[in-house]
């Protein structure tokens, strides 16, 4: 047996040293060390030998195997080096060739880019950015926001409800949020006052025409603390209007109604196409504001005390939202609406068709 082992060993070493490529070497590894190779088979037979033989033969076989393994490793390393050298010599780059033309570079979609710009404006005013769920409950979307039980927005024709079994009555029923305002409640549940947050996100309503798409984006704002008034709201939104539409802009508030703010207002920005005059230099009527001099940009108001009362006091928001102690304002703006005004694009659907020829013009 010792002779057999010696002959396998010398045969293997000659073959390995002569291997001309990594693949040839791999074939040799299988041939000499693989499961069905002679040496491993021999090793398995060692335990059937007499005590005197077993030690000697076993040692010889193990040594032979270790040497073959080491030789394969050494040869593999040498082959890898020479194969790499060969490839580098063959594939040397010609640095005098012209470079590849640059690939088309992508960019953020106009709605994403504008959302980030708006976030940045409010971050600059000390706000934090929060996001929240698009699938909401009736509780957060309507009840906690002081909607009367018969408010028309609750109607099946104005809200996408989700057909799913829920527990906890009508308030637990699921829907696609119709506005980002439910995040006012979630933000107050999670954080104590003073609170200054903006919440961008998708919202859903069953509307579809040139100025309404079933899915669109809003940026909600909420500021709560002691002694925050409507004057603070106006100053904040004036800063926003000037950052987005130009430093000459003015804002005006018109009375309105929302269930969750009192008083509620609609906020107009002076028209940037005609500088608020309503007509252009040549005397024609301004097409953007239709001669009004003002553009409606968002809804807002002072947070209704009933909304504060709907926020439970918890460890997370201690000292809580006592309407006798804290006041605040909120607003909600349609991001597509801001984009339509700013870029003069009258059809909302263009934003969602994702025709690159359109989107490229707004980069
Ligand atoms: N959620 C309202 C809407 O979608 C906008 C709004 C937000 C109004 C916050 C007042 C305060 O129309």
Boltz pocket constraint, residues with backbone or C-beta under 6 A from the ligand:
constraints:
  - pocket:
      binder: B
      contacts: [[A, 178], [A, 179], [A, 180], [A, 181], [A, 220], [A, 221], [A, 258], [A, 261], [A, 265], [A, 299], [A, 300], [A, 301], [A, 330], [A, 331], [A, 332], [A, 333]]
      max_distance: 6.0
